[in-house]
Amino acid sequence: MNLFTALTAAWPATLDEPAILTDTGLDYTWRDLDRATAMMANLLTGLRLKGHAGRPPVVAAHVDKSVEALMLYLATLRAGCVFLPLNPAYRQAELDYFVNDARPSVLVCRSPDQDWVVPLAAQGRVAHLFTLNDDRTGSLLTHAAAQADQHVIVSVQADDLAAILYTSGTTGRSKGALLSHGNLLSNARTLLRHWDWRSDDVLVHALPIFHIHGLFVACHCALLSGTAMRWLNKFDATGVMQQIQDTGEPRATVFMGVPTMYGRLLDTAYLKPDACADMRLFVSGSAPLLSATAEAFAQRSGQQILERYGMSETGMLCANPCRPREGPRLPGSVGRPLPGVGLRITDDHDQACSLGTVGHVQVRGPNVFKGYLGMLEKTREAFTADGWLKTGDVGHFDAQGYVHLSGRAKDLIITGGFNVYPAEVESHLDKLPGVVESAVVGVPHPDFGEGVIAIVVAEAGQAVDEQALIQTMKDTIAGFKVPKRVFFATELPRNAMGKVQKNLLRQQHEDTFA
């Protein structure tokens, strides 16, 4: 089944009900979504696009967030093509790589970028180039406006390709994860059931839509349940709180964000229990949520954040309980595996670890991707002999079946023959007075192979001493885990989804022990 067919099956019988409410006062009905996606799909169909290497045609979007950009994604599904969302922050060299790797038949960019995108598209043999801006202008809308507003959804199989998502590429070439209609639909349906999505829910959407969190997790949940979204093109903490507090109908009930967003919400004066009285669910993901942030948010809002875990190759894998009867939401844990998702913790030989033992996180299920675009060897390396995906994360199960992540396997520090998991050290550092957050990495050391160092963000106005921190840590954890040096920074480098870029920190401090 085409994913778009499944999404529209849940839309209200009366299509004139509100579907997307924007902070500019321009609202869209379900009929608007249906008509606009039909017109865009007819435009794509009329181009008689040709695929590449046996794949359906790819439509790449290098645009700012807007409702029309979401419509482009839905129209691409509707037309049986493959959607490739790209971070609009990418510049020429980065976009050149994606275009030459994915070979899109259509590339949609912002009007101001057209001068440098045109030669790039020509070199990459892109057949059609359109523009789309976040103010409802651009050649894509001009051409789509001339099309009929009725369109027969293209029939596809569950295993057919629906989207390509590129991984962050912090270590080597960025890889294009191939996701099928079945992958995306199975995960969305699981989330609807697990998070008790209701017919009267309303999602405050403030995430970017070039990433799995904002485009798939958030949008699919709302669209697949036929519930409205309160839409912000850009995240603004005050704007989010205004949407949450708005007493107009429909009332907001769900918010999905990354940890950085929750920190910004804590900085506003609007975050109070009465302001969040109608909210039933706050979800956090894409990066680890500090326990201090979770606790402060609960105190200020009266709501406990639900932390979950997923990746571009799989969608969501774990989540803390939504229903109180299923157990508590544990700060520092990503919860239990979702229904239908197999998750195991293994040693270096793919043998199961005992409870509490840190090992490699491996998964399988209908949500797991098809492979990496044009990388057969990388795809083979990503799976075990018995078909489990190696996530690259390390963690452990506790006695209640909750998963606790220790970080990425590539971030594991081996110092003097001992394994150090950065997340464990960071959890202790973050509890110390004057510390806002920390990042622990390993850098070359002449005696130990790798030396543990920490980069700490201190509270404003607080004098935090390096040697005092190190001494306190020596009294808290084993000596080989204690950072040998502590550096201070005003903030940690993060990618667009709020993940700390530890590769940059390692590069910055690689000569510490030289």
MOKABEL-V851360 format. One record per pair of residues at least 4 apart in sequence whose ideal C-beta (glycine too) atoms are under 8 Angstrom apart, sorted by the first residue. I is the first residue (numbers start at 1). J is the second residue. Records with the same first field share a line. If there is no record, write none. Layout:
I=J ; J
This chain:
1=5 ; 6 ; 156 ; 158 ; 181 ; 185
2=6 ; 77 ; 78 ; 80 ; 153 ; 154 ; 155 ; 156 ; 181
3=7 ; 77 ; 162 ; 181 ; 184 ; 185
4=8 ; 37 ; 74 ; 77 ; 78 ; 153
5=9 ; 153
6=10 ; 185 ; 224
7=11 ; 74 ; 220 ; 223 ; 224
8=34 ; 153
10=223 ; 224 ; 225 ; 226
11=15 ; 19 ; 30 ; 33 ; 34 ; 223 ; 226
12=17 ; 30 ; 226
15=29 ; 30 ; 31 ; 34
16=29 ; 30 ; 31
17=29 ; 30 ; 228
18=27 ; 28 ; 29 ; 228 ; 250
19=28 ; 29 ; 30 ; 32 ; 33 ; 228 ; 229
20=27 ; 28 ; 33 ; 67 ; 70 ; 228 ; 229 ; 231
21=27 ; 28 ; 228 ; 229 ; 230 ; 231 ; 250
22=26 ; 27 ; 28 ; 67 ; 231 ; 232 ; 233
23=230 ; 231 ; 232 ; 233 ; 239 ; 242 ; 243
28=32 ; 33 ; 67
29=33
30=34 ; 226
31=35
32=36
33=37 ; 71 ; 74
34=38
35=39 ; 149
36=40 ; 68 ; 71 ; 75 ; 144 ; 149
37=41 ; 71 ; 74 ; 75 ; 78 ; 151
38=42 ; 75 ; 78 ; 147 ; 148 ; 149 ; 150 ; 151
39=43 ; 75 ; 144 ; 145 ; 147 ; 148 ; 149 ; 151
40=44 ; 71 ; 72 ; 75 ; 78 ; 79 ; 140 ; 144 ; 147
41=45 ; 75 ; 76 ; 78 ; 79 ; 151
42=46 ; 144 ; 147 ; 148 ; 151
43=47 ; 75 ; 140 ; 143 ; 144 ; 147
44=49 ; 57 ; 59 ; 75 ; 76 ; 79 ; 81 ; 106
45=79 ; 151 ; 154
46=147
47=105 ; 106 ; 127 ; 128
49=57 ; 81 ; 105 ; 106 ; 127 ; 128
50=57 ; 105 ; 127
51=55 ; 56 ; 57 ; 58 ; 105
52=57 ; 58 ; 103 ; 105
53=103 ; 374
55=82 ; 161
56=80 ; 81 ; 82 ; 160 ; 161
57=81 ; 82 ; 104 ; 105 ; 106
58=81 ; 82 ; 83 ; 84 ; 102 ; 103 ; 104 ; 105 ; 106 ; 164
59=72 ; 76 ; 81 ; 82 ; 83 ; 84 ; 104 ; 105 ; 106 ; 108
60=84 ; 86 ; 98 ; 99 ; 102 ; 104 ; 106 ; 107 ; 108 ; 126
61=69 ; 72 ; 73 ; 83 ; 84 ; 85 ; 86 ; 108 ; 132 ; 210
62=86 ; 88 ; 90 ; 95 ; 107 ; 108 ; 109 ; 110 ; 113 ; 117
63=69 ; 72 ; 88 ; 108 ; 109 ; 110 ; 132 ; 133 ; 134
64=69 ; 88 ; 110 ; 133 ; 134 ; 233
65=69 ; 134 ; 208 ; 209 ; 214 ; 233 ; 234
66=70 ; 132 ; 133 ; 134 ; 136 ; 233
67=71 ; 231
68=72 ; 132 ; 136 ; 140 ; 141
69=73 ; 132 ; 134 ; 209
70=74 ; 209 ; 215 ; 219
71=75
72=76 ; 83 ; 108 ; 132 ; 140
73=77 ; 83 ; 85 ; 209 ; 215 ; 219
74=78 ; 223
75=79
76=81 ; 82 ; 83
77=81 ; 83 ; 162 ; 181
78=151 ; 153 ; 154
79=151 ; 154
80=154 ; 155 ; 156 ; 160
81=105 ; 106
82=161 ; 162 ; 163 ; 164
83=162 ; 163 ; 164
84=98 ; 102 ; 104 ; 163 ; 164 ; 176
85=163 ; 165 ; 209 ; 210 ; 211 ; 215
86=90 ; 95 ; 98 ; 166 ; 210
87=208 ; 210 ; 211 ; 496
88=110 ; 210
89=496
90=94 ; 95 ; 98
91=95
92=96 ; 116 ; 120
93=97
94=98
95=99 ; 117 ; 120
96=100 ; 120 ; 123 ; 124
97=101 ; 173 ; 174
98=102 ; 166 ; 174 ; 176
99=103 ; 104 ; 107 ; 120 ; 121 ; 124 ; 126
100=123 ; 124
101=176 ; 373 ; 374
102=164 ; 176 ; 373
103=124 ; 125
104=124 ; 126
105=126 ; 127 ; 128
106=126 ; 127 ; 128 ; 129 ; 130
107=117 ; 121 ; 126 ; 128 ; 129 ; 130
108=129 ; 130 ; 131 ; 132 ; 138 ; 140
109=113 ; 114 ; 117 ; 129 ; 130 ; 131 ; 132
110=114 ; 131 ; 132 ; 133 ; 138
111=131 ; 133 ; 137 ; 138
113=117
114=118 ; 129 ; 131
116=120
117=121 ; 129
118=122 ; 129
119=123
120=124
121=126 ; 129
122=126
130=138 ; 139 ; 140 ; 143
131=137 ; 138 ; 139 ; 140
132=138 ; 139 ; 140 ; 141
133=137 ; 138
134=233
136=141
137=141
138=142
139=143
140=144
141=145
142=146
143=147
156=160 ; 162 ; 181
157=181
158=180 ; 181 ; 182 ; 185
159=180 ; 181 ; 182 ; 370
160=180 ; 181
161=178 ; 179 ; 180 ; 370
162=179 ; 180 ; 181 ; 183 ; 184
163=179 ; 184 ; 216
164=176 ; 177 ; 178 ; 179 ; 373
165=176 ; 177 ; 179 ; 211 ; 212 ; 312
166=174 ; 175 ; 176 ; 177 ; 312
167=174 ; 175 ; 176 ; 177 ; 312 ; 313
168=174 ; 495 ; 499
169=173 ; 174 ; 175
170=495 ; 501 ; 503
171=410 ; 503
175=372 ; 373 ; 375 ; 378
176=372 ; 373 ; 374
177=312 ; 313 ; 369 ; 372 ; 373
178=369 ; 370 ; 371 ; 372 ; 373
179=183 ; 184 ; 313 ; 315 ; 369 ; 370
180=184 ; 369 ; 370
181=185
182=186 ; 366
183=187 ; 314 ; 315 ; 366 ; 367 ; 368 ; 369 ; 370
184=188 ; 216 ; 220 ; 315
185=189
186=190 ; 340 ; 365 ; 366 ; 367
187=191 ; 216 ; 220 ; 314 ; 315 ; 316 ; 366 ; 367
188=192 ; 216 ; 220 ; 221 ; 224 ; 315
189=193 ; 224
190=194 ; 316 ; 338 ; 339 ; 340 ; 341 ; 367
191=195 ; 197 ; 217 ; 220 ; 221 ; 316 ; 319 ; 338
192=197 ; 221 ; 224 ; 225
193=197 ; 339
194=319 ; 322 ; 338 ; 339
195=221 ; 281 ; 283 ; 306 ; 319 ; 322
196=322 ; 323
197=201 ; 221 ; 225 ; 227
198=225 ; 227 ; 253
199=225 ; 226 ; 227
200=227 ; 250 ; 253
201=222 ; 225 ; 227 ; 253 ; 254 ; 280
202=227 ; 228 ; 229 ; 230 ; 250 ; 251 ; 252 ; 253 ; 254
203=218 ; 221 ; 222 ; 227 ; 228 ; 229 ; 230 ; 252 ; 253 ; 254 ; 255 ; 256
204=229 ; 230 ; 232 ; 240 ; 243 ; 244 ; 252 ; 254 ; 255
205=214 ; 218 ; 219 ; 222 ; 229 ; 230 ; 231 ; 232 ; 256
206=232 ; 234 ; 235 ; 236 ; 239 ; 240 ; 255 ; 257 ; 261
207=211 ; 213 ; 214 ; 218 ; 235 ; 256 ; 257 ; 258
208=214 ; 496 ; 497
209=214 ; 215 ; 219
210=214 ; 215 ; 496
211=215 ; 286 ; 312 ; 496 ; 497
212=216 ; 217 ; 310 ; 311 ; 312 ; 315
213=217 ; 218 ; 256 ; 258 ; 285 ; 286 ; 310 ; 497
214=218 ; 219 ; 256
215=219
216=220 ; 315
217=221 ; 256 ; 285 ; 310 ; 315 ; 316
218=222 ; 229 ; 256
219=223 ; 229
220=224
221=225 ; 254
222=227 ; 228 ; 229
228=250
230=243 ; 246 ; 252
232=236 ; 239 ; 240 ; 243
235=239 ; 240 ; 257 ; 261 ; 264
236=240
237=241 ; 261 ; 264 ; 265 ; 267 ; 268
238=242 ; 268 ; 270
239=243
240=244 ; 255 ; 261 ; 265
241=245 ; 265 ; 268 ; 270 ; 271 ; 275
242=246 ; 270
243=252
244=252 ; 255 ; 275 ; 276 ; 278 ; 279
245=270 ; 275
246=251 ; 252
247=251
251=278
252=278 ; 279
253=278 ; 279 ; 280 ; 281
254=279 ; 280 ; 281 ; 282 ; 283
255=279 ; 281 ; 282 ; 283
256=282 ; 283 ; 284 ; 285
257=261 ; 262 ; 265 ; 282 ; 283 ; 284
258=262 ; 284 ; 285 ; 286 ; 287 ; 497 ; 498
259=263 ; 284 ; 286 ; 287 ; 288 ; 289 ; 290 ; 293 ; 498
260=264 ; 287 ; 494 ; 498
261=265 ; 498
262=266 ; 282 ; 284 ; 289 ; 293 ; 297 ; 305
263=267 ; 293
264=268
265=271 ; 297
266=271 ; 293 ; 296 ; 297 ; 300
270=275
271=275 ; 276 ; 297 ; 300 ; 301
272=276 ; 300 ; 301
273=277 ; 300 ; 301 ; 302
275=301
276=301 ; 302 ; 303
279=301 ; 303
281=306 ; 322
282=297 ; 301 ; 303 ; 304 ; 305 ; 306
283=305 ; 306 ; 307 ; 308
284=289 ; 294 ; 305 ; 306 ; 307 ; 308
285=307 ; 308 ; 309 ; 310 ; 316
286=497 ; 498 ; 499
287=494 ; 497 ; 498 ; 499 ; 500
288=405 ; 423
289=293 ; 294 ; 305 ; 307 ; 331
290=294 ; 430 ; 437
291=295 ; 331 ; 332 ; 427 ; 430 ; 431
292=296 ; 430 ; 431
293=297
294=298 ; 304 ; 305 ; 307 ; 331
295=299 ; 331
296=300
297=301 ; 303 ; 304 ; 305
298=302 ; 303 ; 304 ; 305
304=329
305=329
306=319 ; 320 ; 321 ; 322 ; 329 ; 335
307=319 ; 320 ; 329 ; 331 ; 333 ; 334 ; 335
308=316 ; 318 ; 319 ; 320 ; 334 ; 335
309=316 ; 317 ; 318 ; 319 ; 334 ; 335 ; 403 ; 405
310=314 ; 315 ; 316 ; 317 ; 318
311=315 ; 317 ; 391
312=369
313=368 ; 369 ; 382 ; 389 ; 391
314=363 ; 365 ; 367 ; 368 ; 369 ; 389 ; 391
315=367
316=338 ; 367
317=337 ; 338 ; 341 ; 343 ; 363 ; 367 ; 391
318=334 ; 335 ; 336 ; 337 ; 338 ; 341 ; 343 ; 403
319=334 ; 335 ; 336 ; 338
320=329 ; 330 ; 333 ; 334 ; 335 ; 336 ; 402
321=326 ; 327 ; 328 ; 329 ; 335 ; 336
322=326
324=328
327=336 ; 400
329=335
330=335 ; 402
332=404 ; 427
333=398 ; 402 ; 403 ; 404
334=402 ; 403 ; 404 ; 405
335=402 ; 403
336=401 ; 402 ; 403
337=341 ; 342 ; 343 ; 363 ; 403
340=365 ; 366 ; 367
341=363 ; 364 ; 365 ; 367
342=363 ; 364 ; 365 ; 388
343=361 ; 362 ; 363 ; 403
344=352 ; 361 ; 362 ; 363 ; 388
345=352 ; 353 ; 357 ; 358 ; 359 ; 360 ; 361 ; 362 ; 395 ; 396 ; 397
346=350 ; 351 ; 352 ; 353 ; 359 ; 360 ; 362
347=351 ; 353 ; 359 ; 360
348=360
350=360 ; 362 ; 384 ; 385 ; 386 ; 388
353=357 ; 358 ; 359 ; 396
355=396 ; 397 ; 398 ; 399
356=396 ; 397 ; 398 ; 399
357=396
358=394 ; 395 ; 396 ; 406 ; 419 ; 421
359=394 ; 395 ; 396
360=390 ; 391 ; 393 ; 394 ; 409
361=391 ; 393 ; 394 ; 395 ; 403 ; 405
362=384 ; 388 ; 389 ; 390 ; 391
363=368 ; 388 ; 389 ; 391
364=368 ; 387 ; 388 ; 389
368=389
369=389
371=375 ; 376 ; 379 ; 382
372=378 ; 379 ; 382
375=379
376=380
377=381
378=382
379=383
381=390
382=389 ; 390
383=387 ; 388 ; 389 ; 390
384=388 ; 390
392=408 ; 409 ; 410
393=405 ; 406 ; 407 ; 408 ; 409
394=405 ; 406 ; 407 ; 408 ; 409 ; 412 ; 421
395=403 ; 404 ; 405 ; 406
396=403 ; 404 ; 406
397=401 ; 402 ; 403 ; 404
398=402 ; 404
405=423
406=421 ; 422 ; 423 ; 424
407=411 ; 412 ; 421 ; 422 ; 423
408=412
411=422 ; 441 ; 442 ; 502
412=419 ; 420 ; 421 ; 422
413=419 ; 420 ; 421 ; 422 ; 440 ; 441 ; 442 ; 450 ; 452
414=418 ; 419 ; 420 ; 442 ; 449 ; 450
415=420 ; 442 ; 445 ; 448 ; 449 ; 450 ; 451 ; 452 ; 480
416=447 ; 448 ; 449 ; 480
417=449
418=480 ; 481
420=424 ; 425 ; 440 ; 442 ; 452 ; 480 ; 481
421=425
422=426 ; 439 ; 440 ; 441 ; 502
423=427
424=428 ; 477 ; 481
425=429 ; 438 ; 440 ; 452 ; 454 ; 473 ; 477 ; 481 ; 482 ; 483
426=430 ; 437 ; 438 ; 439 ; 440 ; 454
427=431
428=432 ; 473 ; 476 ; 477
429=435 ; 438 ; 440 ; 454 ; 456 ; 469 ; 473 ; 483
430=435 ; 436 ; 437 ; 438
431=435
432=469 ; 472
433=462
434=458 ; 459 ; 462 ; 463 ; 464
435=456 ; 457 ; 458 ; 459 ; 464 ; 469
436=457 ; 458 ; 459
437=456 ; 457 ; 492
438=454 ; 455 ; 456 ; 457
439=454 ; 455 ; 492 ; 500 ; 502 ; 505
440=452 ; 453 ; 454 ; 455 ; 483
441=452 ; 453 ; 455 ; 502 ; 505 ; 506 ; 509
442=450 ; 451 ; 452 ; 453 ; 506
443=450 ; 451 ; 453 ; 506 ; 509 ; 510 ; 511 ; 512 ; 513
444=449 ; 450 ; 451 ; 510 ; 513 ; 514
445=449 ; 450 ; 451 ; 484 ; 513
446=513 ; 514
451=484 ; 485 ; 512 ; 513
452=480 ; 481 ; 482 ; 483 ; 484
453=483 ; 484 ; 485 ; 486 ; 487 ; 509 ; 512
454=469 ; 483 ; 485 ; 486 ; 487
455=486 ; 487 ; 488 ; 489 ; 492 ; 505 ; 509
456=464 ; 469 ; 486 ; 487 ; 488 ; 489
457=488 ; 489 ; 490 ; 491 ; 492
458=462 ; 464 ; 488
459=464
464=468 ; 469 ; 488
465=469
466=470 ; 485 ; 486 ; 488
467=471
468=472
469=473 ; 483 ; 486
470=474 ; 482 ; 483 ; 484 ; 486
471=475
472=476
473=477 ; 481 ; 482 ; 483
474=479 ; 482
477=481 ; 482
478=482
484=513
485=509 ; 512
487=509
492=500 ; 505
493=500 ; 501 ; 504 ; 505
494=498 ; 499 ; 500 ; 501
495=499 ; 501
500=505
501=505
502=506
503=507
504=508
505=509
506=510
510=514
